[in-house]
Amino acid sequence: MKNLIVNADDLGWTTGVNRGIAEAHRNGIVTSASLLANGVAFAGGVELARENPRLSVGVHLNLSDGAPVAGREAVPSLVGETGELVGGPESWLLKIAMRGLVAGEVEKEWGAQIRKVRDAGVTVTHLDGHKHVHMLPGLFEIALRLAKRNAVGAVRVSHEASSLRTALSAGAELRASAVLKQGVQARGLKLLARDSREKAERAGISTPDYFCGIAQTGELTKEGVARLLRNLPDGTTELMCHPGYVDEELRATSTRLQVSREKEVEILTDPEIRNLVASQGIRLIDYGFMTSAA
């Protein structure tokens, strides 16, 4: 059986992102989403989850953007001069290597993010990381502990299958340079994640069998998604995506994913893509289904 989870990251980032995720779910192939507990449109993301009970919702564990949920005084090593979370995966990896990261503060902040989502009445089906930060050494173990502690049944493993990355790399509009650069990042994450599925299994936490979408972040094409669907392996695959609509809130952020989000809404709701899912015998599932069937 070929199962596909299509997970939209960044729910709660802005109102326009929420609207795009809702569109891609209601009229497209998105089945799950990951909610930023400190997003400026968090309340709207919660409302979206309530209005769309078939959309499973996870927590997008964040160390890079916005104010910490636990409060800046509680996690001083995680914030910059402005009191907001700061740093991409590369800078956090360097901090880990130099033993400058306080793991207890990461656990405190991520725990607060999960509690905020749960306290809002959202059933949390899975955990993943904003910019895949949860895959860094020592941090994946924290994510697993928090999943167990909060009865969350699944965690994303950002271990991109090379064959699926190749399948997604199609389309005349594809910027090969961007995909190549992100492909290098995907290979780096693959090294970090090489034994993560085994760790999750030992902890009793489910993970999809395959994952893809890193190299094509911001570069998704209809041709690539179609080729992925035609080459989907047996088992459960997660396709990560970032649909949304550009609004003033999004323009004010530092994210490079702007117009690409609107393009992804078009791809994910395209009737030809939806029909291809059916013709290939692919079962669209969500993270909640995966864990309930485990």
Backbone hydrogen bonds in HBPLUS format (Angstrom, degrees):
<---DONOR---> <-ACCEPTOR-->    atom                        ^
c    i                          cat <-CA-CA->   ^        H-A-AA   ^      H-
h    n   atom  resd res      DA  || num        DHA   H-A  angle D-A-AA Bond
n    s   type  num  typ     dist DA aas  dist angle  dist       angle   num
A0235-GLY N   A0001-MET O   2.88 MM 234  6.01 171.2  1.89 153.7 153.8     1
A0283-ARG N   A0002-LYS O   2.86 MM 281  6.19 170.8  1.87 166.8 167.8     2
A0003-ASN N   A0235-GLY O   2.83 MM 232  5.88 176.1  1.83 160.3 159.6     3
A0237-THR N   A0003-ASN O   3.01 MM 234  6.26 162.0  2.05 142.6 145.6     4
A0004-LEU N   A0283-ARG O   2.94 MM 279  6.19 155.0  2.00 152.2 152.9     5
A0285-ILE N   A0004-LEU O   2.99 MM 281  5.88 160.9  2.03 134.6 140.8     6
A0005-ILE N   A0237-THR O   2.82 MM 232  6.13 169.0  1.83 162.6 166.2     7
A0239-LEU N   A0005-ILE O   2.81 MM 234  6.21 162.1  1.85 167.4 173.6     8
A0031-THR N   A0006-VAL O   2.93 MM  25  5.39 156.7  1.98 139.6 147.1     9
A0032-SER N   A0006-VAL O   3.21 MM  26  6.19 166.2  2.23 144.2 141.5    10
A0007-ASN N   A0239-LEU O   2.98 MM 232  6.21 146.1  2.10 145.9 156.6    11
A0241-CYS N   A0007-ASN O   2.91 MM 234  6.07 148.4  2.01 164.3 160.4    12
A0008-ALA N   A0032-SER O   2.87 MM  24  6.25 162.5  1.90 141.4 140.7    13
A0034-SER N   A0008-ALA O   2.97 MM  26  6.37 148.5  2.07 152.6 152.4    14
A0009-ASP N   A0241-CYS O   2.95 MM 232  6.26 165.4  1.97 169.0 164.3    15
A0013-TRP N   A0010-ASP O   3.00 MM   3  5.39 153.8  2.07 140.7 138.6    16
A0011-LEU N   A0034-SER O   2.92 MM  23  5.67 139.2  2.09 151.9 152.9    17
A0036-LEU N   A0011-LEU O   2.79 MM  25  6.04 164.8  1.82 177.2 171.8    18
A0041-ALA N   A0012-GLY O   2.92 MM  29  4.45 147.2  2.03 146.5 141.6    19
A0018-ASN N   A0014-THR O   3.03 MM   4  6.32 163.1  2.05 151.1 155.6    20
A0019-ARG N   A0015-THR O   2.95 MM   4  6.22 156.9  2.01 148.3 154.6    21
A0020-GLY N   A0016-GLY O   3.02 MM   4  6.24 153.9  2.09 145.3 151.7    22
A0245-TYR N   A0016-GLY O   2.90 MM 229  4.50 148.2  2.00 100.7 110.2    23
A0021-ILE N   A0017-VAL O   2.97 MM   4  6.23 158.6  2.02 154.9 160.4    24
A0022-ALA N   A0018-ASN O   2.93 MM   4  6.17 160.6  1.97 151.8 157.3    25
A0023-GLU N   A0019-ARG O   3.03 MM   4  6.25 156.9  2.08 144.1 150.1    26
A0024-ALA N   A0020-GLY O   2.92 MM   4  6.13 160.9  1.96 147.9 153.1    27
A0025-HIS N   A0021-ILE O   2.94 MM   4  6.11 132.7  2.17 142.6 154.8    28
A0026-ARG N   A0022-ALA O   2.85 MM   4  5.98 176.9  1.85 158.0 159.1    29
A0027-ASN N   A0023-GLU O   2.95 MM   4  5.72 163.0  1.98 146.8 152.2    30
A0030-VAL N   A0024-ALA O   3.18 MM   6  5.59 162.6  2.21 138.5 135.0    31
A0029-ILE N   A0268-LEU O   3.12 MM 239  5.80 138.0  2.31 139.3 150.0    32
A0056-SER N   A0031-THR O   3.25 MM  25  6.70 155.0  2.32 152.7 148.8    33
A0033-ALA N   A0056-SER O   2.91 MM  23  6.39 144.9  2.04 155.6 166.9    34
A0058-GLY N   A0033-ALA O   2.82 MM  25  6.24 160.5  1.86 153.9 160.7    35
A0035-LEU N   A0058-GLY O   2.80 MM  23  6.00 173.5  1.81 143.9 141.6    36
A0060-HIS N   A0035-LEU O   2.96 MM  25  5.24 175.6  1.96 125.2 126.1    37
A0039-GLY N   A0036-LEU O   3.16 MM   3  5.15 167.7  2.18 110.2 110.6    38
A0042-PHE N   A0039-GLY O   3.18 MM   3  5.05 143.6  2.32 115.9 110.4    39
A0045-GLY N   A0041-ALA O   2.96 MM   4  6.29 145.4  2.08 146.8 157.4    40
A0045-GLY N   A0042-PHE O   2.95 MM   3  4.96 118.0  2.34  95.6 111.9    41
A0046-VAL N   A0042-PHE O   2.93 MM   4  6.30 151.3  2.01 155.1 163.1    42
A0047-GLU N   A0043-ALA O   3.01 MM   4  6.30 157.7  2.07 145.3 151.3    43
A0048-LEU N   A0044-GLY O   2.89 MM   4  6.08 153.3  1.96 143.2 150.8    44
A0049-ALA N   A0045-GLY O   3.00 MM   4  6.25 152.2  2.08 142.4 149.5    45
A0050-ARG N   A0046-VAL O   3.04 MM   4  6.38 151.8  2.12 147.0 154.5    46
A0051-GLU N   A0047-GLU O   2.96 MM   4  6.20 151.2  2.04 148.6 156.6    47
A0052-ASN N   A0048-LEU O   3.01 MM   4  6.11 123.6  2.34 140.9 154.8    48
A0052-ASN N   A0049-ALA O   3.35 MM   3  5.18 143.0  2.49  92.4 102.6    49
A0055-LEU N   A0052-ASN O   2.95 MM   3  5.63 167.1  1.97 125.6 129.8    50
A0125-THR N   A0057-VAL O   2.90 MM  68  5.80 164.2  1.93 140.6 145.4    51
A0059-VAL N   A0126-HIS O   2.97 MM  67  6.57 144.9  2.10 152.6 158.1    52
A0128-ASP N   A0059-VAL O   3.13 MM  69  6.44 158.3  2.17 164.2 161.3    53
A0061-LEU N   A0128-ASP O   2.74 MM  67  5.97 140.5  1.90 167.3 155.8    54
A0130-HIS N   A0061-LEU O   2.72 MM  69  5.71 171.5  1.73 149.9 152.1    55
A0085-LEU N   A0066-GLY O   2.75 MM  19  5.64 157.0  1.80 167.2 163.8    56
A0071-GLY N   A0068-PRO O   3.30 MM   3  5.34 152.8  2.37  98.5 106.5    57
A0074-ALA N   A0071-GLY O   3.02 MM   3  5.49 139.3  2.19 110.7 121.6    58
A0078-LEU N   A0075-VAL O   3.03 MM   3  5.63 162.3  2.07 121.8 127.6    59
A0080-GLY N   A0084-GLU O   2.98 MM   4  5.83 153.5  2.06 155.5 157.4    60
A0083-GLY N   A0080-GLY O   3.00 MM   3  5.35 159.3  2.04 111.6 118.3    61
A0092-TRP N   A0088-GLY O   3.06 MM   4  6.33 157.7  2.12 155.8 162.9    62
A0093-LEU N   A0089-PRO O   2.83 MM   4  5.96 151.1  1.92 145.7 153.7    63
A0094-LEU N   A0090-GLU O   3.03 MM   4  6.30 152.2  2.11 144.1 151.3    64
A0095-LYS N   A0091-SER O   2.97 MM   4  6.22 152.3  2.04 140.8 148.5    65
A0096-ILE N   A0092-TRP O   2.88 MM   4  6.14 153.2  1.95 147.2 154.2    66
A0097-ALA N   A0093-LEU O   2.97 MM   4  6.23 159.2  2.02 146.1 151.6    67
A0098-MET N   A0094-LEU O   2.96 MM   4  6.20 144.6  2.09 144.8 154.4    68
A0100-GLY N   A0095-LYS O   2.69 MM   5  4.80 167.1  1.71 152.8 151.2    69
A0099-ARG N   A0096-ILE O   3.03 MM   3  4.88 158.4  2.08 102.8 108.1    70
A0105-GLU N   A0102-VAL O   2.96 MM   3  5.50 135.0  2.17 112.0 123.5    71
A0106-VAL N   A0102-VAL O   3.30 MM   4  6.77 149.4  2.40 147.3 156.1    72
A0107-GLU N   A0103-ALA O   3.00 MM   4  6.34 163.5  2.03 155.3 159.2    73
A0108-LYS N   A0104-GLY O   2.98 MM   4  6.13 149.4  2.08 136.0 144.8    74
A0109-GLU N   A0105-GLU O   2.89 MM   4  6.06 163.0  1.91 148.6 152.5    75
A0110-TRP N   A0106-VAL O   2.87 MM   4  6.02 175.4  1.88 159.5 161.1    76
A0111-GLY N   A0107-GLU O   2.90 MM   4  5.80 152.3  1.97 138.0 146.6    77
A0112-ALA N   A0108-LYS O   3.00 MM   4  6.19 148.9  2.10 139.8 148.0    78
A0113-GLN N   A0109-GLU O   2.94 MM   4  6.27 149.8  2.03 148.7 157.5    79
A0114-ILE N   A0110-TRP O   2.98 MM   4  6.27 161.0  2.02 152.1 156.1    80
A0115-ARG N   A0111-GLY O   2.96 MM   4  6.17 162.4  1.99 147.6 152.8    81
A0116-LYS N   A0112-ALA O   2.96 MM   4  6.10 154.4  2.03 144.5 151.1    82
A0117-VAL N   A0113-GLN O   3.23 MM   4  6.51 159.1  2.27 147.2 151.6    83
A0118-ARG N   A0114-ILE O   2.97 MM   4  6.24 168.5  1.98 156.6 159.9    84
A0119-ASP N   A0115-ARG O   2.70 MM   4  5.77 161.9  1.73 152.9 158.6    85
A0120-ALA N   A0116-LYS O   3.16 MM   4  6.26 127.6  2.45 133.3 145.0    86
A0120-ALA N   A0117-VAL O   3.17 MM   3  5.23 138.3  2.36  96.4 108.1    87
A0122-VAL N   A0117-VAL O   3.40 MM   5  5.92 158.9  2.45 151.8 148.6    88
A0121-GLY N   A0118-ARG O   2.88 MM   3  5.30 159.3  1.92 115.0 119.8    89
A0127-LEU N   A0154-ALA O   3.02 MM  27  6.53 139.8  2.19 136.1 147.1    90
A0156-ARG N   A0127-LEU O   2.94 MM  29  6.38 160.6  1.98 167.1 173.5    91
A0132-HIS N   A0129-GLY O   2.90 MM   3  4.39 153.1  1.97 118.0 111.8    92
A0133-VAL N   A0130-HIS O   3.44 MM   3  6.08 161.8  2.48 112.7 115.8    93
A0135-MET N   A0132-HIS O   3.10 MM   3  5.82 168.8  2.11 121.8 125.1    94
A0136-LEU N   A0133-VAL O   3.24 MM   3  5.79 172.6  2.25 118.7 120.7    95
A0139-LEU N   A0136-LEU O   2.90 MM   3  5.41 146.5  2.01 129.9 140.8    96
A0143-ALA N   A0139-LEU O   3.00 MM   4  6.34 156.6  2.06 147.6 153.2    97
A0144-LEU N   A0140-PHE O   2.96 MM   4  6.28 154.8  2.02 149.3 156.0    98
A0145-ARG N   A0141-GLU O   2.99 MM   4  6.24 159.9  2.03 146.8 151.9    99
A0146-LEU N   A0142-ILE O   2.94 MM   4  6.19 162.8  1.97 154.3 158.8   100
A0147-ALA N   A0143-ALA O   2.89 MM   4  6.07 148.2  2.00 143.5 152.8   101
A0148-LYS N   A0144-LEU O   2.99 MM   4  6.29 163.6  2.02 153.8 156.9   102
A0149-ARG N   A0145-ARG O   2.91 MM   4  6.09 162.9  1.93 150.1 155.4   103
A0150-ASN N   A0146-LEU O   2.96 MM   4  5.99 143.8  2.10 141.6 149.8   104
A0152-VAL N   A0147-ALA O   2.81 MM   5  4.62 165.5  1.83 144.4 145.3   105
A0151-ALA N   A0148-LYS O   3.32 MM   3  5.17 170.0  2.33 103.7 105.8   106
A0206-SER N   A0153-GLY O   2.88 MM  53  6.04 160.8  1.91 156.7 151.5   107
A0155-VAL N   A0206-SER O   3.04 MM  51  6.49 151.4  2.13 170.3 176.3   108
A0159-HIS N   A0157-VAL O   2.78 MM   2  5.51 142.3  1.92 102.7  91.6   109
A0161-ALA N   A0211-PHE O   3.14 MM  50  6.25 152.2  2.22 167.7 171.7   110
A0164-LEU N   A0161-ALA O   3.12 MM   3  5.37 123.3  2.46 102.1 115.9   111
A0165-ARG N   A0161-ALA O   2.95 MM   4  6.25 154.0  2.02 154.1 162.5   112
A0166-THR N   A0162-SER O   2.96 MM   4  6.19 155.4  2.02 148.2 154.4   113
A0167-ALA N   A0163-SER O   3.05 MM   4  6.26 151.6  2.13 136.3 144.0   114
A0168-LEU N   A0164-LEU O   2.98 MM   4  6.20 154.9  2.05 147.6 153.1   115
A0169-SER N   A0166-THR O   3.13 MM   3  5.16 139.9  2.30  97.8 109.4   116
A0170-ALA N   A0168-LEU O   2.86 MM   2  5.69 136.1  2.06 106.7  93.2   117
A0174-LEU N   A0171-GLY O   3.18 MM   3  5.47 162.1  2.22 109.6 115.1   118
A0179-VAL N   A0175-ARG O   3.13 MM   4  6.43 165.1  2.16 158.2 162.6   119
A0180-LEU N   A0176-ALA O   2.83 MM   4  5.95 153.9  1.90 147.9 155.5   120
A0181-LYS N   A0177-SER O   3.02 MM   4  6.22 162.0  2.05 146.0 150.2   121
A0182-GLN N   A0178-ALA O   2.96 MM   4  6.17 166.5  1.98 151.5 155.3   122
A0183-GLY N   A0179-VAL O   2.72 MM   4  5.76 134.6  1.92 137.4 151.0   123
A0184-VAL N   A0180-LEU O   3.09 MM   4  6.43 142.3  2.24 144.1 152.1   124
A0184-VAL N   A0181-LYS O   3.20 MM   3  5.31 127.2  2.49  95.8 108.2   125
A0185-GLN N   A0181-LYS O   3.29 MM   4  6.71 153.4  2.36 141.0 147.7   126
A0186-ALA N   A0182-GLN O   2.83 MM   4  6.12 149.6  1.93 143.2 152.0   127
A0187-ARG N   A0183-GLY O   2.95 MM   4  6.23 150.4  2.04 143.1 150.4   128
A0188-GLY N   A0184-VAL O   2.99 MM   4  6.31 150.1  2.08 145.0 153.5   129
A0189-LEU N   A0185-GLN O   2.93 MM   4  6.25 158.5  1.97 151.4 156.7   130
A0190-LYS N   A0186-ALA O   2.86 MM   4  6.06 145.0  1.98 140.5 151.2   131
A0191-LEU N   A0187-ARG O   3.11 MM   4  6.42 146.3  2.23 142.7 149.6   132
A0192-LEU N   A0188-GLY O   3.17 MM   4  6.54 157.8  2.22 145.9 151.7   133
A0193-ALA N   A0189-LEU O   2.79 MM   4  5.95 141.8  1.93 146.2 157.7   134
A0194-ARG N   A0191-LEU O   3.45 MM   3  5.28 169.7  2.46 102.9 105.0   135
A0196-SER N   A0193-ALA O   3.02 MM   3  5.00 167.1  2.04 112.0 116.1   136
A0199-LYS N   A0195-ASP O   3.12 MM   4  6.44 152.6  2.20 145.1 153.0   137
A0200-ALA N   A0196-SER O   2.88 MM   4  6.15 160.8  1.91 154.1 158.9   138
A0201-GLU N   A0197-ARG O   2.90 MM   4  6.08 158.0  1.95 145.9 152.3   139
A0202-ARG N   A0198-GLU O   2.97 MM   4  6.20 159.0  2.02 147.5 152.7   140
A0203-ALA N   A0199-LYS O   3.06 MM   4  6.30 139.3  2.23 139.3 150.5   141
A0203-ALA N   A0200-ALA O   3.06 MM   3  5.00 123.3  2.39  92.7 107.8   142
A0205-ILE N   A0200-ALA O   2.84 MM   5  4.98 168.5  1.85 149.9 146.3   143
A0204-GLY N   A0201-GLU O   3.02 MM   3  4.99 153.9  2.08 100.8 109.1   144
A0209-ASP N   A0236-THR O   2.81 MM  27  5.24 123.9  2.13 133.0 149.7   145
A0210-TYR N   A0236-THR O   3.03 MM  26  6.38 148.4  2.14 150.9 154.0   146
A0238-GLU N   A0210-TYR O   2.90 MM  28  6.22 154.1  1.96 133.3 139.8   147
A0212-CYS N   A0238-GLU O   2.98 MM  26  6.40 140.2  2.14 163.7 174.4   148
A0240-MET N   A0212-CYS O   3.01 MM  28  6.34 171.6  2.02 165.9 166.4   149
A0217-THR N   A0214-ILE O   3.10 MM   3  5.30 165.2  2.12 115.6 115.8   150
A0219-GLU N   A0216-GLN O   2.76 MM   3  4.65 162.7  1.79 121.8 124.4   151
A0225-VAL N   A0221-THR O   3.04 MM   4  6.33 163.8  2.07 151.7 155.2   152
A0226-ALA N   A0222-LYS O   2.94 MM   4  6.12 159.4  1.98 149.4 155.5   153
A0227-ARG N   A0223-GLU O   2.96 MM   4  6.19 156.6  2.02 145.8 152.1   154
A0228-LEU N   A0224-GLY O   2.89 MM   4  6.12 151.9  1.97 147.1 155.5   155
A0229-LEU N   A0225-VAL O   2.95 MM   4  6.21 160.6  1.99 150.4 154.7   156
A0230-ARG N   A0226-ALA O   3.07 MM   4  6.35 149.1  2.17 143.8 152.1   157
A0231-ASN N   A0227-ARG O   3.10 MM   4  6.23 124.8  2.42 136.3 149.7   158
A0231-ASN N   A0228-LEU O   2.99 MM   3  5.10 139.9  2.16 100.1 112.2   159
A0244-GLY N   A0261-ARG O   3.26 MM  17  4.67 141.1  2.42 105.6 100.1   160
A0250-LEU N   A0247-ASP O   3.08 MM   3  5.31 118.5  2.48 100.7 115.0   161
A0251-ARG N   A0247-ASP O   2.99 MM   4  6.32 162.7  2.02 157.0 162.2   162
A0252-ALA N   A0248-GLU O   3.08 MM   4  6.20 138.3  2.26 141.3 151.2   163
A0253-THR N   A0250-LEU O   3.02 MM   3  5.34 159.8  2.07 110.5 117.1   164
A0261-ARG N   A0258-GLN O   3.05 MM   3  5.73 149.4  2.14 116.5 124.0   165
A0262-GLU N   A0259-VAL O   3.02 MM   3  5.45 124.2  2.34 108.9 121.7   166
A0263-LYS N   A0259-VAL O   3.23 MM   4  6.64 155.4  2.30 150.9 158.1   167
A0264-GLU N   A0260-SER O   2.99 MM   4  6.24 148.2  2.10 143.6 151.9   168
A0265-VAL N   A0261-ARG O   3.10 MM   4  6.49 147.0  2.21 144.0 152.3   169
A0266-GLU N   A0262-GLU O   3.23 MM   4  6.59 157.4  2.28 146.2 150.9   170
A0267-ILE N   A0263-LYS O   3.02 MM   4  6.38 158.5  2.07 149.6 155.3   171
A0268-LEU N   A0264-GLU O   2.87 MM   4  5.96 174.5  1.87 157.9 159.3   172
A0269-THR N   A0265-VAL O   3.10 MM   4  6.12 132.0  2.34 142.5 152.9   173
A0270-ASP N   A0267-ILE O   3.22 MM   3  5.16 159.7  2.27 102.3 108.4   174
A0273-ILE N   A0270-ASP O   3.04 MM   3  5.37 124.4  2.36 107.6 121.2   175
A0274-ARG N   A0270-ASP O   3.07 MM   4  6.43 161.0  2.11 155.8 161.7   176
A0275-ASN N   A0271-PRO O   2.83 MM   4  5.99 156.9  1.89 147.9 154.3   177
A0276-LEU N   A0272-GLU O   2.96 MM   4  6.04 144.4  2.09 135.9 145.5   178
A0277-VAL N   A0273-ILE O   3.10 MM   4  6.38 150.0  2.19 146.7 153.3   179
A0278-ALA N   A0274-ARG O   3.41 MM   4  6.76 157.5  2.47 142.4 146.9   180
A0279-SER N   A0275-ASN O   2.89 MM   4  6.16 164.0  1.91 153.0 157.6   181
A0280-GLN N   A0276-LEU O   2.98 MM   4  5.97 143.2  2.11 146.2 153.4   182
A0282-ILE N   A0277-VAL O   3.08 MM   5  5.36 159.3  2.13 172.2 166.6   183
A0281-GLY N   A0278-ALA O   3.09 MM   3  5.28 161.0  2.12 109.1 114.1   184
A0290-MET N   A0286-ASP O   3.09 MM   4  6.42 160.6  2.13 152.5 158.1   185
A0291-THR N   A0287-TYR O   3.08 MM   4  6.34 159.2  2.13 152.6 156.2   186
A0292-SER N   A0288-GLY O   3.02 MM   4  6.14 152.1  2.10 144.4 152.6   187
A0293-ALA N   A0289-PHE O   2.98 MM   4  6.06 140.7  2.14 147.0 156.1   188
A0294-ALA N   A0291-THR O   3.31 MM   3  5.06 149.4  2.41  91.9 100.7   189
